[in-house]
Amino acid sequence: WYHIDHHYNMLIDRYNPLAQITMFIVVISSVLMGASRRMAELLLSLVCVALHWAFTDGSRDLNSTEQSILDQLPRTLETVLAKFNLEGKTTTYAVCPTCHCTYPP
């Protein structure tokens, strides 16, 4: 038998919807669209910066809810994938920064 229980016990369900959407975008870009780890982490960082600026409008401090949402956002692709129980089911490839060729582990 193949156990599928892990598909229904996702850590992502415990997060704020904005944090969930942010992490989902990163997973889609990596798993389905083939973005490299560095590109996915850049996307994650850019969305975090955009959320911070949207919350503060560049002129005020974050309230506790806004700070909580930002604190929920992971900083690495591996952490995001773990929230979706995808770690161990993906393969990390090395990518040449010059020609973008991928190399299996």
C-alpha positions as CSV (number, residue, x, y, z in Angstrom):
1,W,0.0,0.0,0.0
2,Y,1.0,3.6,-0.6
3,H,0.1,5.8,2.4
4,I,-1.5,9.1,1.3
5,D,-2.2,10.5,4.8
6,H,0.5,13.1,4.4
7,H,-1.4,14.7,1.6
8,Y,-4.2,15.7,3.9
9,N,-2.1,16.9,6.9
10,M,-0.5,20.0,5.4
11,L,1.2,22.6,7.6
12,I,0.1,25.3,5.2
13,D,-3.4,25.2,6.5
14,R,-2.2,26.8,9.8
15,Y,-1.0,30.0,8.0
16,N,-2.7,33.3,7.1
17,P,-4.3,33.3,3.6
18,L,-1.8,35.9,2.4
19,A,1.1,33.8,3.6
20,Q,-0.6,30.7,1.9
21,I,-1.0,32.5,-1.4
22,T,2.6,33.7,-1.3
23,M,4.0,30.2,-0.7
24,F,1.6,28.7,-3.3
25,I,3.0,31.1,-5.9
26,V,6.6,30.0,-5.1
27,V,5.6,26.3,-5.2
28,I,3.9,26.8,-8.6
29,S,6.9,28.6,-10.0
30,S,9.3,26.0,-8.8
31,V,7.5,22.7,-9.2
32,L,5.2,23.3,-12.2
33,M,7.1,26.1,-14.1
34,G,10.6,24.8,-13.4
35,A,12.1,27.9,-11.8
36,S,15.4,27.3,-10.2
37,R,15.8,27.4,-6.4
38,R,17.5,30.8,-6.7
39,M,14.7,32.2,-8.9
40,A,12.0,30.8,-6.6
41,E,13.7,32.4,-3.5
42,L,14.1,35.7,-5.3
43,L,10.3,35.6,-6.1
44,L,9.6,34.8,-2.4
45,S,11.8,37.7,-1.3
46,L,10.2,40.1,-3.8
47,V,6.7,39.2,-2.6
48,C,7.8,39.7,1.0
49,V,9.1,43.1,0.3
50,A,6.0,44.0,-1.7
51,L,3.7,42.9,1.2
52,H,5.8,44.9,3.7
53,W,5.5,48.0,1.6
54,A,1.8,47.4,1.0
55,F,1.2,47.0,4.8
56,T,3.2,50.1,5.9
57,D,2.7,52.3,2.8
58,G,6.3,53.3,3.5
59,S,5.3,55.6,6.3
60,R,4.0,53.7,9.4
61,D,4.9,50.7,11.6
62,L,3.4,47.3,11.1
63,N,0.6,46.3,13.4
64,S,0.6,42.9,15.1
65,T,-1.5,41.1,12.4
66,E,0.7,42.4,9.6
67,Q,3.9,41.5,11.4
68,S,2.5,38.0,12.1
69,I,1.8,37.5,8.4
70,L,5.4,38.6,7.5
71,D,6.8,36.4,10.2
72,Q,4.9,33.4,8.8
73,L,6.7,33.7,5.4
74,P,9.6,31.3,5.0
75,R,12.9,32.5,3.5
76,T,13.9,29.4,1.6
77,L,12.3,27.2,-1.1
78,E,13.0,24.1,1.0
79,T,11.0,25.5,3.9
80,V,8.1,26.5,1.5
81,L,8.0,23.0,0.0
82,A,8.0,21.5,3.6
83,K,4.8,23.4,4.3
84,F,3.2,21.6,1.4
85,N,4.7,18.2,2.4
86,L,6.7,18.2,-0.9
87,E,10.1,17.7,0.5
88,G,11.6,14.4,-0.4
89,K,9.3,14.2,-3.5
90,T,11.3,16.8,-5.5
91,T,14.8,16.6,-6.9
92,T,17.1,19.6,-6.7
93,Y,19.2,20.1,-9.8
94,A,22.3,22.2,-10.2
95,V,21.8,25.0,-12.8
96,C,24.6,26.6,-14.8
97,P,24.4,30.3,-14.2
98,T,25.8,31.0,-17.7
99,C,23.8,28.7,-20.0
100,H,21.0,27.6,-17.6
101,C,21.7,24.0,-18.3
102,T,20.4,21.7,-15.5
103,Y,22.5,18.9,-14.0
104,P,21.0,16.0,-11.9
105,P,22.5,15.4,-8.5
